[in-house]
Amino acid sequence: MINGFITFFGTNDLERTHDFYTEILGLKILKDQGVCKIYKIIDNGSIGFCEHIEPTIKEKSPIITFICSSVDEKYNALKDKGVCCS
């Protein structure tokens, strides 16, 4: 039986990624492993970013989608914080 999951992505700037996910999105850090940081999204679901995984920045890069109850409110809050939402 699977009890949870963590999806890992690569980053070239772990601190900038950390600032975005904590300061802008408000996620809590679950574990700091030095070269990887893991953030809690839901009870048994997390997202992690690592410096030793090469980021995919190409035509078919992964897409991270967060589902929330008030999309317009979240969209406006992100824009107010200077996030490009296009």
C-alpha positions, 0 to 999 in steps of 0.5 A: 500500500502506498501512503504518500508521495514526493515528486522531485524536480531539479533546480539551478538555484535552490535558495531562490526556489525555496523563497518562492515556495515558502514566501510566495506560495506559503508552503512549509518546508518538510525536510532540508537535506542540503542539496534538496528541500522538500515541501509539504503540499497536502497530508501525504503529498510533497514536492522536492527540489534538488540541485543535483537533478538537472532542471528540464527547461525545454519544449516539454518541461514538466508542469506543476499544477496546484489545485485550490478552491479559489483560483481567482483569489490565488491568481491575484495574490500571486500577481500582487507579489510580482509573479508573472502569471501568463 
